[in-house]
Amino acid sequence: MHDTITIRILGQEYKVKTGGDEEHVQSLSRYVNERILDIQQKGSAVSTMELVTVVMLNLADDVAQAKSELRSYKESVAGKVDQLVEAIDRGVK
């Protein structure tokens, strides 16, 4: 079921359909507003479009870094699992 909620970003209200987790969407909108405020306080964007663009680029960078870290963790865990399986196999034989 999709509920429609109202969020506010940059002082503008938006109606958003959610998958039922309203608090999660509200949390995301608060996070976006925090990032916007950070960029505004640094004065690195002049217009609203520049502000939104810088925030989007920063968020995209965060996602790319998180994906890279996750990939590294998966590879590390897979390697350790392989080592454990080999050790178990050696112990069983």
C-alpha positions in Angstrom: 0.0 0.0 0.0 1.3 3.4 -0.9 0.5 6.3 1.4 1.0 9.9 0.3 2.9 12.1 2.7 4.1 15.7 2.6 7.8 16.5 3.0 9.5 19.8 2.9 12.8 20.4 1.1 14.3 23.9 0.8 11.1 25.3 2.2 9.1 23.7 -0.6 6.4 21.1 0.1 6.3 17.9 -1.9 3.7 15.1 -1.9 5.5 11.8 -2.0 4.1 8.3 -2.2 5.7 5.9 0.3 5.8 2.2 0.6 4.3 2.5 4.1 7.4 3.7 6.0 6.6 7.4 6.5 9.2 7.9 9.1 11.9 6.7 6.8 11.0 9.1 4.1 10.7 12.0 6.6 14.1 11.0 7.9 15.5 11.2 4.3 14.0 14.6 3.8 15.6 15.8 7.0 18.9 14.4 5.9 18.7 16.2 2.5 17.8 19.5 4.3 20.8 19.0 6.6 23.1 18.6 3.6 21.5 21.6 2.0 22.1 23.7 5.1 25.7 22.5 5.3 26.4 23.6 1.7 24.5 26.9 2.3 26.6 27.7 5.3 29.8 27.0 3.4 28.7 29.5 0.8 29.8 27.2 -2.1 26.6 27.6 -4.1 24.9 30.8 -5.2 21.6 29.9 -6.8 19.1 27.2 -5.8 20.0 25.2 -8.8 23.7 25.3 -7.9 22.8 24.4 -4.3 20.8 21.4 -5.4 23.5 20.3 -7.9 26.2 20.4 -5.3 24.1 18.5 -2.8 23.2 15.9 -5.4 26.9 15.5 -6.3 27.8 15.1 -2.7 25.1 12.5 -2.1 26.1 10.6 -5.3 29.7 10.6 -4.0 28.5 9.3 -0.6 26.6 6.5 -2.4 29.7 5.6 -4.6 31.9 5.5 -1.5 29.4 3.3 0.3 29.1 0.9 -2.6 32.9 0.7 -2.8 33.2 0.0 0.9 30.4 -2.6 0.7 32.2 -4.3 -2.2 35.4 -4.4 -0.2 33.7 -5.9 2.9 32.0 -8.5 0.7 35.3 -9.5 -0.8 36.9 -9.6 2.6 34.1 -11.7 4.1 34.1 -14.1 1.1 37.8 -14.6 1.4 37.6 -15.3 5.1 34.7 -17.8 4.5 36.8 -19.5 1.9 39.6 -19.8 4.4 37.3 -21.2 7.0 35.8 -23.7 4.6 39.3 -24.9 3.6 40.3 -25.2 7.3 37.2 -27.2 8.0 37.8 -29.4 5.0 41.4 -30.0 6.1 40.3 -30.9 9.6 37.6 -33.3 8.4 40.0 -35.3 6.2 
